[in-house]
Amino acid sequence: MNKFRILGLTAITIAAAIFVTSCKDKKSTGWEYAPNMYEHIAYDPDQKNPNFKDGKTAQLPPAGTIPLGFTRFDYPNTRAGYDQASGEVQNPLKNTPANFKEGEVLFSHFCAPCHGVTGQGDGTVVAHGFPPPPSYSKGQSSRGGAMKDLTDGKIYHTITYGVNAMGSYASQLSPEERWKVVLYVHHLQTL
């Protein structure tokens, strides 16, 4: 009988302790699934940070550093850079059926809304009143010359930096994907 009394008294004491310590916040269940999400120790980018001389958490990367996976394209976004890329830049990818098919898919997703499925400048965006881009097979480039004569370097430079109403696709397409689109654009130049 003494054992039951001690066990009962212990259970009541534990229950009372839990009740007293857990009733601070009526909305809280008392459980935290991931406490670091609520009380994180890292600094937010916009917070002051005593670890740096300027007190900012968001720091610029050191000069000359290159992000992982970044591929340099050392031709400036100028007419001179465009012309220089025309003569010096060659597509490093082979025109295999797999690369061609991937280039076709990428073109249809990113380029066809303006350039059209066959590259004639008749995409759905043009149907909504935007000016049409020139046809790859019959049009004239705004930078001079026929569109059917565009080189690997000129097409890659244009995809990377954009031209006229076309913006840059460097953030949407990786360098390898841009080269696959170049392969497909060469096909459209022959239509």
Summary of the structure (lengths in Angstrom):
residues: 191
radius of gyration: 30.8
end to end distance: 98.4
largest distance: 104.1
contacts: 429
relative contact order: 0.11
helix: 45%
strand: 3%
